[in-house]
Amino acid sequence: MVGGAVVVAGAALVLVLDVEVEVEVEVEVEAEAEVAGVTGAAVDPIPPIGVRSPISEWRGVAPAQAPRTSAARAGRARTVDRRRGEGGSGTVVERRRAGVLAPAPPPSSGPDAVNPVLHWRAVAPRTYVIRTFGCQMNEHDSERIAGVLEADGFVPADDPDGADVVVLNTCCIRENADNKLYGHLGHLRAAKQRRPDMQIAVAGCLAQKDRERILAKAPGVDVVFGTHNVGRAASLLREAARGGAVVEILEEAALEEGELFPSVLPVRRELGHAAWVTIQIGCDNSCAFCIVPAVRGTERSKPFGEVVGEVEVVAAGGVTEVTLLGQNVNSYGRDLATALRAAGRPVDDEVRIAGTAWAHDGARRPRPLFADLLRAVGAVEGIRRVRYTSPHPKDLRPETVEAMATTPAVCEHLHLPLQAGSDRVLAAMHRGYTAARYLERLADARDAIGDLAVTTDLIVGFPGETEADFEDTLGVVAEAAYDSAYTFVYSPRPGTEAAARVDEFVDPEEVADRFARLKVAVDRSALARHRARVGRDEEVVVEGPSRRDPAVLTGRTRQNKLAHFPPPTGPTLRAGTYATVRVTGAGAHHLTGRLVSVDARPTHRTRIPVLTD
Ligand code: SF4
């Protein structure tokens, strides 16, 4: 087929293909999933103090079930693989269709033609639930998927087991996430046998990587879409209902600039007062253990003016805290130098790409720095707190530290992933710094920023790690005096350099022993850091009732620690309230205290409920 294809995805209008060639291939879909056969080393993150939980979440609240026609899967499958034809860039937009679902769609042509979209909506609101695996980037993508679905007429389900649509937003960084995904798909398959009109969608990194393999392992899945097309969630569900299971994976290079960042899509936020803002996608590094560059692509920075504009919009809606998101945030803007050169210096373009201050600075640098972005976002009216995650230690520039120290809204918290404390292991990981260099930069940050909390990521059992290497890690942990850490057992990810080093895999019993010792060291450090805060008054922003004890409220301090305290008598404090709490006790993972004063009430209206396993 030759011609253009225009896709309307939520609020985004996207030109996907200029020229299409359609190729049809016959494939067999295996009758049985291998869901129960997934194996591998478990990864067991220690919940870090105060860092927002990476634990998967069910989202939803909602009205009645929507009636839908039953579906049946045919035994044979058809695969459609559409590619750019001659004259295209060669970039693949992969779309595969397998299986045939049977809800008889309304006729879309002829005398009885009915617009299938309107028909769908006219029946009743359909309910959805999203389960998120992995990092904050995935949590943010889930908020966008929820926003896209709701913009299309879906409503959240109050009973996750009864939802019409279940979206699993996956992560492939840790092997445990694969296990969780296929375990859930096994359960969902049983649910789908009871309710064949239910739809299952798999999104995220694992979908981007495994593509149609997901359908082969879990035949009940209706839609697989990747990290670059979350805005297509609702459209793909409709397509699947009409014609059978769909796999649509977009490669990064196929995207127009406007749809690179999920922030352009509608959003449904978990906390009304706090917002994620994606400033960058992809990663140009090549850490030997990491699959992210393969599934998220190369680094692309969101234009400066668009980041600041997005923060202004959410601030106008009552958001007071923003977290800037990226795989390597402090290299923000590296690619913008190219865009600025291409812009040819019209000042409007420069302001959009690099910000007003940069465009009007006579002695400007070749590109805006992350530090410039911190200052600009911190200056937005209504924003009281700015956070970011994650920076790379090799890219932690003095300008960033200075911006943190001199911008009042930027919180006193630095998440600086160490990964390992042995120079030999760091080199094998291709991390680009030594332990001494890391500690030097950390010391500089602590000197410049008063009351700085520092958290990190650590991997135990990287291929070839010796006992001496591990003791080096313990040494750095002691010297760095972390407030908390995500600790992981090394888990080989197929396609990464480290996964091929099978001969050097560390004995699992040895790894388990090191992991336990590391946890003791981290907890000891965290407890000491927290006990030092007892007696201090801390600003917290209320997040709601504690998940463990609904009788107490939980707030988050500027250092990103959770503080639990009894609510005041009378009306409780709404999420988003700023208050002062006197710290009276400390644990390795939290603070406890009592309310001293209420300092500012929230201006947003709703808090999005989240159901947790
Ligand atoms: Fe992965 Fe390394 Fe990039 Fe982080 S910096 S996303 S660990 S490749």
Boltz pocket constraint, residues with backbone or C-beta under 6 A from the ligand:
constraints:
  - pocket:
      binder: B
      contacts: [[A, 283], [A, 284], [A, 285], [A, 286], [A, 287], [A, 290], [A, 291], [A, 292], [A, 293], [A, 327], [A, 328], [A, 392]]
      max_distance: 6.0
